[in-house]
Every structure is written in C-alpha cells, then in structure tokens.
Amino acid sequence: MKSIVRFFRILGPGLITGAADDDPSGISTYSVAGAATGFSMLWLTLVSTPMMAVIQGMCARISMVNGEGIAAIMRKRLPLWLAYGLAGLVIVANTFNLGADIGGMADAAHLLVPVPVDAFVFFFGIGLIAAQIWLPYARIARIFKWLTLALFAYVITAFVVRPPWGQVLLNFAVPRLRFDSGWLSTMVGVLGTTITPYLFFWQSSLMVEEEKEAGRTSIAERRGTDERSVKTMHADVNTGMIFSNVVAFFIIVTTAATLGAHGKHDISTAQQAAEALRPLAGRFAELLFTLGMVGTGFLAVPVLATSSAYVAAQTFKFREGLSEPLHRAPRFYGIIVAGMLLGIGMNLLKIDAIRALFWAAILNGIAAVPLIALIVWLASSRKVMGEWVSSLAARAWGWATVALMGGATVAMFYFMAHPS
C-alpha cells in the first residue's frame, strides 16, 4: 500500500497532461470514430501509446535539461518568422478548441440540469478564469490531479454497455487499414487529438513550474538534470499517456458497441453520443458519459488557455508562470483571460465550434507532423541536450510517429482527390 501511495505522489505533469488530452473535443473525436468506423481503430490506441509517451517524454526532458519551455528554445533555434508563425498557429488552435470545450461542457451539463446552455457557458468560463488567477500553482496541480478521476466514467460506461470483447480484442491487437477518405480522415483526427500540439508546450512548461515550485527560480538554477529525476519524469509521463489512451480505447468501445452497431454513424459530437446512448444502453450509461464530459472540461479548458499563455510568454519574452502572482505576470494572465473570454464569446455568439471539433482534430493531426519532427530533432541534438540526448530507440519511435501521422495525412488527401 505504501508503494502505491508513493507512486501516486510522484505523478504530476505527465498524469495531468495525459488526462487533459481526453478533453471534450477528444471525447467527441473518439465518439465519432467509434460510431462511424466501429472497432476498426482500436489498434491505434495501442500503437499511439508508446509514440505519445516518447514525444511527451522528449518535451519534458528538453525542458529539464535547458531550464525553460520548448517555445523559448524554438525561439532561440529557429528563424524568428518560423517561431512566431508556429506560436500563432498553436494559440489560434488552442483558442478554438477552448471555445469548443466550454460549449461541450455546457451542452453536457444541460443534459443533466435544465438550465440554459448560455448560463452554463458563462458560469464555467468565469469560474475557471477566477480559479486560474487566484489559486496558487501547488493547489491547481493538486486539483488537476484529482480531476483525472473523472475519466474513469468512460471505463465504467464501456462495461455497462457489454461489448463483444472477443471482437474488441481482435481489433485492438491486429491493425487494419481502409483506404478511403472517410476512414483515413477519421484516423488523422484520432491521431491529431491523441498526439496534439498544445500538450507538447504544456508538458514542457509544467516541468519548469515544478522546478520553480522547488525553489529554482532562474534558468541557470534549473538547467541540467540527473538520472533519478529523468526516471521519475518517465514514470509520470508513461503513466499519463497510458491512462489517456486507455480512456480513448473505452470511449471507442462504448460508441462502437452501441451507436456503430445500431447504424447510428452520423453523430458529430459527444453530446449526440450521450443522448443516443440512452435508448441503447440506458440512462446510467448516458449519465456517466455526460458527467465525464463536464469533469474533463474542468481539467482541459485551463490547460488549453494556459498552454497559449506559455507559448506567447516564451516566444515574446515576458514573465510567465502559474506560480507567479497576477501583478508580476500581467501579460501572462492577460493571455489566459483573453483566451477564455474569446471561448465564452464564441458560444454566446452561437458560432458553432462544436460541430467543427472533428475537423479541428484533423488540423491538429496535420500541424503536429512538423512540430514532432522539430521536437525529435531538438531531443537528438547534443548542442541542445548535451549528455541527455534521447536514445536511439526513442528517436526511432519519434520518427515513426512523424511517418505514421504524415503518411496518414498524405493518404487522406490522396483519396479525397481520387474518390473510388
């Protein structure tokens, strides 16, 4: 029992990052995958787990060695026009996702409580702004860690609907590809929402936050690492990534066994999936699915907003950090507030971001390819990493990730242009 408690105590940035990956937009994408393609994409959750762990581990290690976030390192190593362009793309994508996630939370809450959706949008948005500004980092990290438990709702739901486990395990263990634009675009969407750009910057920045919390406030003090710290980081990151993909697996299983098996292939959001679950699997399954949406939103929305703030601060060189009080980092918190207000505004103005979530995931899948290539390059550079360059096996997995996501994207565009 003591060893379990000790293990849970070392979990932090990696676990939070993995859980934040299963945000309302991710849940929507996995729901669409299960409803539209059945169990055929379950093998992706197996293959993407080591890929995800390697990339996030590289992001964490780069920041541990250099004492600053990846966006700051990119600013130093890339032409400024490219660093600024990448930062802008990430911030725009984060803001769009953030607005969609707030809308997803509000729609899910409306299924449970007959309060107008706009009221939930305003309540969730303003409440999360207040929490990020006034709560210290240590308390935010503890809250985030406990919010990861909300994702177990999807594990329970999968057992409630009683899927054909033999068929599930076969599709999980044996990769199958379909060469048509619809299936391939879904594949790109699943990969894009699993190995997604905002998590790269969030992971690296949280490593810096942990160092600041330990009293190492300057870059010089944070620069460098040791074997024990690297092992602890990998245990944390690997746990978070496995947890993230286990949840994705069970969401696909749930929607494939219910919606997909009953011919309901045209859903576009997790809310539609939750509503459709009621007549097929009962009120309890719908309730669990919906509660999971709200709980993960409380975790993911602040991650998206803060990820944008980290990227902006590191790229344009101003003070950053959730460990900083408002008066010392006004521009950092200003980016967070601006992103949240834009997300609230998108919903109040009835900009239908929710229906575009799936395509946002596809765009993330496309954008992730050059970013992952850049991360693997940085992690392989002795100038950047010194003795802590990534292993040959890690680099192989990193380049395999680039090849899989790049190949899926090229194939998707090819079959879109050449429909059978």
C-alpha positions as CSV (number, residue, x, y, z in Angstrom):
1,M,0.0,0.0,0.0
2,K,2.8,2.4,0.9
3,S,4.4,1.8,-2.5
4,I,1.2,2.7,-4.3
5,V,0.8,5.9,-2.3
6,R,4.5,6.8,-3.0
7,F,3.9,6.1,-6.7
8,F,0.8,8.3,-6.8
9,R,2.8,11.1,-5.1
10,I,5.4,11.3,-7.9
11,L,2.6,11.6,-10.5
12,G,2.1,15.2,-11.7
13,P,2.7,16.9,-15.0
14,G,2.6,13.7,-17.0
15,L,-0.6,12.4,-15.5
16,I,-2.3,15.9,-15.8
17,T,-1.1,16.2,-19.4
18,G,-2.4,12.7,-20.3
19,A,-5.8,13.3,-18.7
20,A,-6.1,16.8,-20.4
21,D,-5.6,15.0,-23.7
22,D,-9.1,13.4,-23.2
23,D,-10.8,16.8,-23.3
24,P,-14.4,17.3,-24.6
25,S,-13.1,17.7,-28.2
26,G,-11.1,14.5,-27.9
27,I,-14.1,12.7,-26.5
28,S,-16.1,13.9,-29.4
29,T,-13.4,12.7,-31.9
30,Y,-13.2,9.2,-30.3
31,S,-17.1,9.0,-30.2
32,V,-17.2,9.8,-33.9
33,A,-14.5,7.2,-34.6
34,G,-16.5,4.5,-32.7
35,A,-19.8,5.4,-34.3
36,A,-18.5,5.8,-37.8
37,T,-15.8,3.1,-38.0
38,G,-16.8,0.6,-35.3
39,F,-13.9,-1.2,-33.6
40,S,-11.5,-0.8,-36.5
41,M,-9.4,2.0,-35.0
42,L,-8.8,0.4,-31.6
43,W,-5.3,-0.7,-32.7
44,L,-4.4,3.0,-32.9
45,T,-4.7,3.3,-29.2
46,L,-2.1,0.6,-28.8
47,V,0.3,2.0,-31.4
48,S,0.0,5.6,-30.4
49,T,0.7,4.9,-26.7
50,P,4.5,4.5,-27.0
51,M,4.6,7.2,-29.6
52,M,2.8,9.6,-27.3
53,A,4.9,8.7,-24.3
54,V,8.1,9.2,-26.3
55,I,7.2,12.6,-27.7
56,Q,5.9,13.9,-24.3
57,G,9.0,12.5,-22.6
58,M,11.2,14.3,-25.1
59,C,9.3,17.6,-24.4
60,A,9.8,17.1,-20.6
61,R,13.5,16.1,-21.0
62,I,14.3,19.1,-23.3
63,S,12.9,21.5,-20.6
64,M,14.6,19.7,-17.7
65,V,18.0,20.0,-19.4
66,N,17.6,23.6,-20.6
67,G,15.6,25.1,-17.7
68,E,12.9,26.7,-20.0
69,G,9.9,25.8,-22.1
70,I,10.0,24.4,-25.7
71,A,8.6,27.7,-27.2
72,A,11.6,29.6,-25.7
73,I,14.0,27.0,-27.1
74,M,12.3,27.2,-30.5
75,R,12.7,31.0,-30.5
76,K,16.4,30.6,-30.0
77,R,17.0,27.8,-32.5
78,L,14.6,28.8,-35.4
79,P,14.3,31.8,-37.6
80,L,12.0,34.3,-35.8
81,W,9.4,34.2,-38.6
82,L,9.0,30.5,-38.2
83,A,8.9,30.6,-34.4
84,Y,6.3,33.4,-34.5
85,G,4.3,31.5,-37.1
86,L,4.2,28.3,-35.1
87,A,3.3,30.2,-31.9
88,G,0.4,31.9,-33.7
89,L,-0.9,28.6,-35.1
90,V,-0.8,26.9,-31.7
91,I,-2.5,29.9,-29.9
92,V,-5.3,30.1,-32.6
93,A,-5.9,26.3,-32.5
94,N,-5.9,26.4,-28.6
95,T,-8.5,29.2,-28.5
96,F,-10.8,27.4,-31.0
97,N,-10.5,24.2,-29.0
98,L,-11.1,26.0,-25.8
99,G,-14.3,27.6,-27.0
100,A,-15.5,24.2,-28.3
101,D,-14.7,22.6,-25.0
102,I,-16.6,25.2,-22.9
103,G,-19.5,24.6,-25.3
104,G,-19.2,20.9,-24.9
105,M,-19.2,21.2,-21.1
106,A,-22.3,23.5,-21.2
107,D,-24.2,21.2,-23.5
108,A,-23.4,18.2,-21.4
109,A,-24.4,20.0,-18.2
110,H,-27.7,21.0,-19.8
111,L,-28.5,17.3,-20.4
112,L,-28.3,16.9,-16.6
113,V,-29.8,20.1,-15.3
114,P,-32.5,22.1,-17.3
115,V,-30.6,25.4,-17.1
116,P,-30.0,27.4,-20.3
117,V,-26.8,26.5,-22.1
118,D,-25.6,30.1,-22.2
119,A,-25.8,30.3,-18.4
120,F,-23.5,27.3,-18.1
121,V,-21.1,28.8,-20.6
122,F,-20.8,32.0,-18.6
123,F,-20.6,30.1,-15.2
124,F,-17.9,27.7,-16.3
125,G,-15.9,30.3,-18.2
126,I,-15.8,32.9,-15.5
127,G,-15.3,30.3,-12.7
128,L,-12.3,28.9,-14.5
129,I,-10.8,32.3,-15.1
130,A,-11.1,33.1,-11.4
131,A,-9.5,29.8,-10.4
132,Q,-6.5,30.3,-12.6
133,I,-5.8,33.8,-11.5
134,W,-6.2,33.5,-7.7
135,L,-5.3,29.9,-6.9
136,P,-1.6,29.1,-6.3
137,Y,0.1,26.6,-8.7
138,A,0.5,23.9,-6.0
139,R,-3.2,23.9,-5.3
140,I,-4.1,24.0,-9.0
141,A,-1.8,21.0,-9.6
142,R,-3.5,19.0,-6.7
143,I,-7.0,19.9,-8.1
144,F,-5.9,18.8,-11.6
145,K,-4.6,15.5,-10.3
146,W,-7.9,14.7,-8.6
147,L,-9.9,15.8,-11.7
148,T,-8.3,13.0,-13.7
149,L,-10.5,10.6,-11.8
150,A,-13.5,11.9,-13.9
151,L,-12.2,9.9,-16.8
152,F,-13.0,6.6,-15.1
153,A,-16.6,7.3,-16.1
154,Y,-15.7,6.1,-19.6
155,V,-14.1,2.9,-18.4
156,I,-17.2,2.1,-16.4
157,T,-19.6,3.0,-19.3
158,A,-17.8,0.6,-21.6
159,F,-18.6,-2.3,-19.2
160,V,-22.2,-1.1,-18.7
161,V,-22.9,-1.5,-22.5
162,R,-21.4,-5.1,-22.6
163,P,-19.5,-5.0,-26.0
164,P,-18.4,-8.2,-27.8
165,W,-15.0,-8.5,-26.0
166,G,-13.6,-11.0,-28.5
167,Q,-14.1,-8.7,-31.4
168,V,-12.8,-5.8,-29.4
169,L,-9.5,-7.6,-28.5
170,L,-9.1,-8.8,-32.1
171,N,-9.3,-5.2,-33.5
172,F,-7.1,-4.0,-30.7
173,A,-4.3,-6.4,-31.5
174,V,-4.5,-6.6,-35.3
175,P,-4.0,-3.4,-37.3
176,R,-6.4,-2.9,-40.1
177,L,-6.4,-0.1,-42.7
178,R,-9.2,1.1,-45.0
179,F,-8.1,3.1,-48.0
180,D,-10.9,5.6,-48.3
181,S,-11.0,9.3,-47.5
182,G,-13.6,9.0,-44.7
183,W,-11.8,6.3,-42.8
184,L,-8.4,8.0,-43.3
185,S,-9.7,11.4,-42.2
186,T,-11.1,9.8,-39.1
187,M,-7.7,8.2,-38.5
188,V,-5.9,11.6,-38.8
189,G,-8.5,13.1,-36.4
190,V,-7.9,10.3,-33.8
191,L,-4.1,10.8,-34.1
192,G,-4.4,14.5,-34.0
193,T,-6.5,14.6,-30.9
194,T,-4.2,12.0,-29.2
195,I,-0.8,13.4,-30.1
196,T,-1.8,17.0,-30.1
197,P,0.4,20.1,-30.3
198,Y,-0.8,22.0,-27.2
199,L,0.3,19.2,-25.0
200,F,3.9,19.5,-26.1
201,F,4.1,23.1,-24.8
202,W,2.0,22.3,-21.7
203,Q,4.2,19.4,-20.7
204,S,7.5,21.3,-21.1
205,S,6.1,24.3,-19.2
206,L,4.8,22.2,-16.3
207,M,8.3,20.8,-15.9
208,V,9.6,24.4,-15.4
209,E,6.7,25.1,-13.0
210,E,7.7,22.1,-10.9
211,E,11.3,23.4,-10.7
212,K,10.1,26.9,-9.7
213,E,8.0,25.3,-7.0
214,A,11.1,23.6,-5.7
215,G,12.8,26.9,-5.4
216,R,14.9,27.0,-8.6
217,T,13.6,30.4,-9.9
218,S,16.3,31.2,-12.5
219,I,17.1,29.5,-15.8
220,A,20.6,28.9,-14.7
221,E,19.4,27.1,-11.5
222,R,17.0,24.9,-13.4
223,R,19.4,24.0,-16.2
224,G,20.6,20.3,-16.1
225,T,19.1,17.2,-14.6
226,D,20.1,13.8,-13.1
227,E,19.2,10.2,-13.7
228,R,16.8,9.9,-10.8
229,S,14.8,13.0,-12.0
230,V,14.7,11.6,-15.5
231,K,13.4,8.2,-14.3
232,T,10.7,9.9,-12.1
233,M,9.7,12.0,-15.1
234,H,9.4,9.0,-17.4
235,A,7.3,7.1,-14.8
236,D,5.0,10.1,-14.6
237,V,4.7,10.7,-18.3
238,N,4.3,7.0,-19.2
239,T,1.5,6.6,-16.7
240,G,-0.3,9.7,-18.0
241,M,0.0,8.6,-21.6
242,I,-1.2,5.0,-20.9
243,F,-4.1,6.4,-18.9
244,S,-5.0,8.8,-21.7
245,N,-5.1,6.0,-24.3
246,V,-6.9,3.5,-22.1
247,V,-9.7,6.1,-21.8
248,A,-9.7,6.7,-25.5
249,F,-9.9,2.9,-26.0
250,F,-13.0,2.6,-23.8
251,I,-14.8,5.6,-25.4
252,I,-14.4,4.0,-28.9
253,V,-15.5,0.6,-27.5
254,T,-18.6,2.2,-26.0
255,T,-19.8,4.1,-29.1
256,A,-18.8,1.3,-31.5
257,A,-20.8,-1.3,-29.4
258,T,-23.9,0.9,-29.2
259,L,-24.1,3.6,-31.9
260,G,-22.0,1.9,-34.5
261,A,-23.6,-1.5,-34.0
262,H,-27.1,0.0,-34.4
263,G,-26.3,2.0,-37.6
264,K,-26.0,5.4,-35.9
265,H,-22.9,6.5,-37.9
266,D,-23.6,10.2,-38.4
267,I,-23.0,11.7,-35.0
268,S,-20.7,14.7,-34.8
269,T,-20.3,15.4,-31.1
270,A,-20.0,13.6,-27.8
271,Q,-23.3,15.2,-26.7
272,Q,-25.1,13.5,-29.5
273,A,-23.4,10.2,-28.5
274,A,-24.5,10.7,-24.9
275,E,-28.1,11.3,-26.0
276,A,-28.1,8.4,-28.4
277,L,-26.8,6.1,-25.6
278,R,-29.9,6.4,-23.5
279,P,-32.3,4.2,-25.6
280,L,-29.5,1.8,-26.5
281,A,-27.7,1.4,-23.1
282,G,-29.9,3.1,-20.6
283,R,-29.9,6.2,-18.5
284,F,-27.0,5.2,-16.4
285,A,-24.6,4.9,-19.4
286,E,-25.8,8.3,-20.6
287,L,-25.3,9.9,-17.2
288,L,-21.7,8.5,-16.9
289,F,-20.8,9.7,-20.4
290,T,-22.2,13.2,-19.7
291,L,-20.5,13.6,-16.3
292,G,-17.2,12.6,-17.8
293,M,-17.6,15.5,-20.4
294,V,-18.1,18.0,-17.6
295,G,-15.3,16.7,-15.4
296,T,-12.7,16.5,-18.2
297,G,-13.7,20.0,-19.3
298,F,-12.7,21.4,-15.9
299,L,-9.3,19.9,-16.4
300,A,-8.7,20.6,-20.2
301,V,-10.0,24.2,-20.6
302,P,-7.5,25.7,-18.2
303,V,-4.7,23.6,-19.8
304,L,-5.6,25.0,-23.2
305,A,-5.7,28.6,-22.0
306,T,-2.5,28.3,-20.0
307,S,-0.7,26.5,-22.9
308,S,-1.4,29.5,-25.1
309,A,-0.1,31.8,-22.4
310,Y,3.1,29.8,-22.0
311,V,3.7,29.8,-25.8
312,A,3.1,33.6,-26.0
313,A,5.3,34.4,-23.0
314,Q,8.2,32.2,-24.1
315,T,8.0,33.4,-27.7
316,F,7.7,37.1,-27.0
317,K,9.9,37.0,-23.8
318,F,7.7,38.2,-21.0
319,R,7.3,36.8,-17.4
320,E,5.3,33.6,-17.2
321,G,4.0,31.0,-14.8
322,L,1.0,29.9,-12.7
323,S,3.4,30.2,-9.7
324,E,3.6,34.0,-10.3
325,P,1.1,36.3,-8.8
326,L,-1.1,38.4,-11.1
327,H,0.8,41.7,-10.5
328,R,4.2,40.1,-11.5
329,A,2.9,38.4,-14.7
330,P,0.0,40.6,-16.0
331,R,0.6,39.7,-19.7
332,F,0.7,36.0,-19.0
333,Y,-2.6,36.1,-17.1
334,G,-3.9,38.5,-19.7
335,I,-3.5,35.9,-22.4
336,I,-5.3,33.3,-20.3
337,V,-8.2,35.7,-19.7
338,A,-8.4,36.8,-23.3
339,G,-8.5,33.2,-24.5
340,M,-11.2,32.3,-22.0
341,L,-13.3,35.3,-23.0
342,L,-12.9,34.5,-26.6
343,G,-14.1,31.0,-25.9
344,I,-17.1,32.3,-24.0
345,G,-17.8,34.7,-26.8
346,M,-17.7,32.0,-29.5
347,N,-20.5,30.2,-27.6
348,L,-22.6,33.2,-26.7
349,L,-22.5,34.4,-30.4
350,K,-23.6,30.9,-31.4
351,I,-20.5,30.3,-33.5
352,D,-21.0,26.5,-33.9
353,A,-17.5,25.4,-33.0
354,I,-18.8,22.1,-31.6
355,R,-19.6,20.7,-35.0
356,A,-16.2,21.6,-36.2
357,L,-14.4,19.7,-33.4
358,F,-13.7,16.7,-35.6
359,W,-12.1,18.8,-38.3
360,A,-10.1,20.7,-35.7
361,A,-8.6,17.3,-34.6
362,I,-7.7,16.6,-38.2
363,L,-6.0,20.0,-38.5
364,N,-4.1,19.3,-35.3
365,G,-3.0,16.0,-36.8
366,I,-1.6,17.8,-39.8
367,A,0.1,20.6,-37.7
368,A,1.6,18.0,-35.3
369,V,3.8,16.5,-38.0
370,P,6.3,19.3,-38.4
371,L,6.2,20.1,-34.7
372,I,7.0,16.5,-33.8
373,A,9.9,16.4,-36.3
374,L,11.2,19.6,-34.7
375,I,11.0,18.0,-31.1
376,V,12.8,14.8,-32.2
377,W,15.5,17.0,-33.8
378,L,15.9,19.0,-30.6
379,A,16.0,15.9,-28.4
380,S,18.6,14.3,-30.7
381,S,20.9,17.4,-30.7
382,R,24.0,17.3,-28.5
383,K,24.1,21.1,-28.7
384,V,20.7,21.3,-27.0
385,M,20.8,18.2,-24.8
386,G,24.4,17.5,-24.0
387,E,24.7,14.1,-22.5
388,W,20.9,13.8,-22.2
389,V,20.2,13.2,-25.9
390,S,17.4,10.8,-26.5
391,S,18.2,7.1,-27.0
392,L,18.3,5.5,-30.5
393,A,15.1,3.6,-29.6
394,A,13.3,6.9,-28.6
395,R,14.4,8.6,-31.7
396,A,13.2,5.7,-33.8
397,W,9.7,5.9,-32.2
398,G,9.8,9.7,-32.7
399,W,10.5,9.4,-36.4
400,A,8.0,6.5,-36.7
401,T,5.4,8.9,-35.3
402,V,6.2,11.5,-37.9
403,A,6.0,8.8,-40.6
404,L,2.6,7.4,-39.4
405,M,0.9,10.8,-39.0
406,G,2.5,12.2,-42.1
407,G,1.6,9.1,-44.2
408,A,-2.0,9.1,-42.9
409,T,-2.3,12.8,-43.8
410,V,-0.9,12.3,-47.4
411,A,-3.1,9.3,-47.9
412,M,-6.2,11.2,-46.7
413,F,-5.6,14.0,-49.2
414,Y,-4.9,11.5,-52.0
415,F,-8.1,9.6,-51.5
416,M,-10.0,12.9,-51.1
417,A,-8.7,13.9,-54.5
418,H,-9.2,10.4,-56.0
419,P,-12.5,9.0,-54.6
420,S,-13.3,5.5,-55.7
